[in-house]
Amino acid sequence: MDKILRIKQSIDSIISLSDEELVILNRSLEFKALKKNELLLTEGQICDFVAFVSQGVLIYSKTTDNGDELTTDFAFEGDWVTYNLSRLKQIPANINIRAIEDTNLFIIKQAVLEDLYIKIPKLERLGRILIEQSFIKIAQHSIDLQVLSAKQRYENLLNEHPDILQKVQLYHIANYLGIAPKSLSRIRKEIFSK
């Protein structure tokens, strides 16, 4: 049961599972270790999993036609990782999910998840709430890109993830915020020189 202590803590903030239900969940988890820069999901692949980040950091990114990488999201320890558009519609993913440091995950395959929803109906509620949280995050990010200044977006990101600067390269942060790395450097200098 030790391997799912973190998962249990994450789940307990939304629903509570009995010891028996935790045993069933535990048996359904697959451990996966990714090395730095290893892909969890590749563009063109159908996402068939939901994963819990036990340790490490991942980025969601899109490769443009000219080969540039656009960072669209992050996943840190304690986060759930999936690409719902691909997973729920069973279509090829148009993004990559890549570890930017050595990362440990517990994966639940989609077919196993469907079975778990039947065996442990409370997990379906957990799934719904996680999807709602994901939607809210995406919607808020979209609004922020349109209405907040680059400085405000950066300050919000620092408030949400105070340790992001120790884990994520500035290039990815700037990219996620929709600004040039030089602009982020200027903003950082302005903020940290106060």
C-alpha positions in Angstrom: 0.0 0.0 0.0 3.0 2.4 0.4 3.3 2.9 -3.3 -0.2 4.5 -3.4 0.1 6.7 -0.3 0.5 9.9 -2.4 -2.3 8.8 -4.7 -4.5 8.1 -1.7 -3.8 11.6 -0.4 -4.7 13.1 -3.8 -7.9 11.0 -4.0 -8.9 11.7 -0.3 -9.1 15.4 -1.1 -12.0 14.6 -3.5 -13.5 11.2 -2.4 -12.8 8.6 0.2 -12.1 5.0 -0.6 -12.3 2.0 1.8 -9.3 -0.2 2.4 -10.8 -2.8 0.1 -11.3 -0.3 -2.7 -7.7 0.9 -2.2 -6.5 -2.7 -2.6 -8.4 -3.0 -5.9 -7.0 0.3 -7.1 -3.5 -0.7 -6.1 -3.7 -3.8 -8.2 -4.7 -1.8 -11.2 -1.7 0.5 -11.2 1.3 0.1 -13.5 4.6 1.7 -12.4 6.5 3.6 -15.1 9.8 5.4 -14.8 10.8 7.9 -17.4 14.3 9.3 -17.9 14.7 13.0 -18.5 13.5 13.9 -22.1 11.6 10.5 -22.5 8.1 10.7 -23.9 5.1 9.5 -22.1 2.8 10.4 -25.0 3.9 11.1 -28.6 2.0 13.1 -31.2 0.0 10.7 -33.4 -0.4 8.2 -30.6 -3.8 7.6 -29.0 -3.7 8.4 -25.3 -5.0 5.3 -23.5 -4.1 6.1 -19.9 -4.4 8.3 -16.9 -1.3 8.7 -14.8 -0.4 10.0 -11.4 3.0 11.8 -11.1 4.7 10.3 -8.0 7.9 12.1 -8.6 9.2 14.4 -11.3 8.0 17.0 -13.8 6.4 16.7 -17.3 5.6 19.2 -20.0 2.8 19.1 -22.6 4.1 20.4 -25.9 3.2 20.8 -29.5 5.8 20.7 -32.3 5.1 23.3 -34.9 5.6 22.8 -38.7 9.0 24.6 -38.5 10.1 22.3 -35.7 9.7 24.7 -32.7 8.3 23.2 -29.5 5.4 25.1 -27.9 4.8 24.4 -24.2 1.1 24.1 -23.4 1.1 22.8 -19.8 3.1 21.3 -17.0 2.5 18.4 -14.6 4.2 18.2 -11.2 4.4 15.7 -8.4 0.9 15.0 -7.2 -0.7 15.9 -10.5 -2.8 13.6 -12.7 -1.6 13.4 -16.3 -3.6 12.5 -19.4 -4.6 14.0 -22.7 -8.4 14.0 -22.5 -9.1 15.0 -26.1 -7.3 12.0 -27.4 -8.3 9.6 -24.6 -12.0 10.4 -24.6 -12.4 10.7 -28.4 -10.0 7.9 -29.2 -8.2 10.1 -31.7 -4.4 10.6 -32.2 -2.9 13.1 -29.9 -1.7 16.4 -31.4 0.7 17.0 -28.5 3.6 15.3 -26.7 3.9 14.7 -23.0 7.6 14.6 -22.0 9.5 14.2 -18.8 11.9 17.1 -18.2 13.5 15.4 -15.3 13.6 11.7 -14.2 9.9 11.0 -13.4 8.0 8.2 -11.7 4.4 7.6 -12.6 1.6 5.2 -11.7 -0.5 4.5 -14.8 -4.1 3.3 -15.1 -4.9 2.1 -18.7 -8.2 3.3 -20.1 -9.6 -0.2 -20.4 -8.7 -0.8 -16.7 -10.2 2.5 -15.7 -13.5 1.6 -17.3 -13.5 -1.6 -15.3 -12.7 0.3 -12.1 -15.6 2.7 -12.7 -17.9 -0.4 -12.4 -16.1 -2.0 -9.5 -15.6 1.3 -7.5 -18.4 3.7 -8.7 -16.9 6.5 -6.5 -13.9 6.6 -8.9 -16.2 7.8 -11.7 -17.0 10.8 -9.5 -13.2 11.3 -9.1 -12.8 11.1 -12.8 -15.5 13.7 -13.5 -14.0 16.1 -10.9 -10.5 15.7 -12.4 -11.9 16.5 -15.9 -13.7 19.5 -14.5 -10.6 20.8 -12.8 -8.7 20.2 -16.1 -11.3 22.2 -18.0 -11.2 25.0 -15.6 -7.4 25.2 -15.8 -7.5 25.3 -19.6 -10.3 27.9 -19.7 -8.6 30.1 -17.2 -5.3 29.9 -19.0 -7.0 30.9 -22.3 -8.7 33.9 -20.6 -5.4 34.9 -18.9 -3.6 34.9 -22.2 -6.1 37.3 -23.6 -6.7 39.7 -20.7 -3.7 39.7 -18.3 -0.3 41.3 -19.0 2.7 39.1 -19.3 3.9 40.2 -15.9 0.5 39.3 -14.3 0.6 35.9 -16.0 4.1 35.3 -14.7 3.2 36.4 -11.2 0.1 34.1 -11.2 2.3 31.2 -12.3 4.8 31.8 -9.5 1.9 32.0 -7.0 0.5 28.6 -8.2 3.9 26.9 -8.5 6.4 28.7 -6.3 9.1 26.1 -7.1 8.7 26.2 -10.9 11.9 28.1 -11.4 13.9 25.2 -9.8 12.2 22.6 -12.0 11.4 24.1 -15.4 13.6 25.9 -17.9 12.8 29.6 -18.5 12.2 28.8 -22.2 9.3 26.5 -21.3 7.9 29.0 -18.8 8.0 31.8 -21.4 6.5 29.6 -24.0 3.6 28.6 -21.7 3.0 32.2 -20.9 2.9 33.2 -24.5 5.9 35.5 -24.4 9.4 35.6 -25.8 12.2 34.5 -23.5 13.7 38.0 -23.7 10.5 39.5 -22.4 10.4 37.0 -19.6 14.0 38.0 -18.6 13.0 41.6 -18.6 9.9 40.8 -16.4 12.0 38.7 -14.0 14.6 41.5 -13.7 11.8 44.0 -12.9 10.1 41.7 -10.3 13.3 40.5 -8.6 15.1 43.8 -8.5 12.4 45.3 -6.2 
